[in-house]
Structure formats: structure tokens, C-alpha cells
Amino acid sequence: MPGPRITPQTAAVLGALLDREQAWGFEIGRATGLKAGTVYPILARLVAAGWVEDAWEDPEVGRTEGRPPRRYYRLTTTGRARAVHATAPAVGNPRLGDAQPGAAT
């Protein structure tokens, strides 16, 4: 199965996941500056490609903290290896131009 298309936004999400063991969607949005309507479709594509796995936290944890349960995302072993490559500086890559992961677009 081919991997996901690596746009600057996808690279930013991958970079945010590389920086932490796991993260929930809102946290990824804060880290990247991307809106939920961008972050969640990217995460869904990364899950479908097998680069990321997701899991819901125990609902009791959220209830205790007075909030809904969080859906956590983390890179798979394969995803981590591919994310390192995908987020390498894109200088000279005609598809990405000179975009840097995490840079505002």
C-alpha cells in the first residue's frame, strides 16, 4: 500500500508526533498551528496507511477531569521510521519546494 501524500501540513503533523510519545488531536493542532478540519483528516489518512495508531483513553479519566475522553495518536514503529524520512528538510524536493516541517503555511 502506498504511503500518504506528504504535504507541508502532513509533515507538520508527523513532526508533532515525532516530538512526543502520544498526543491527542487538539494537542497536535496546538503544536502545529493547524485547524481541526486539517489535523483530523490527516490523522485519519495516517492511521489508514498504518503510520499511526489511535486509541481512546479510559472514559473514567475524562469524567474525573470533567471532560470528554481523548483519542490519542502515536506513531507505529514503521510510521516513526517513515516520518523521520518524510520530515527531513525538503530543500531541493520539487514536490515540496523549500517547505520545512512545522513552518507556518
Secondary structure, 3 states (H helix, E strand, C coil): CCCCCCCHHHHHHHHHHHCCCCEEHHHHHHHHCCCHHHHHHHHHHHHHCCCEEEEECCHHHHHHCCCCCCEEEEECHHHHHHHHHHCCCCCCECCCECCCCCCCC
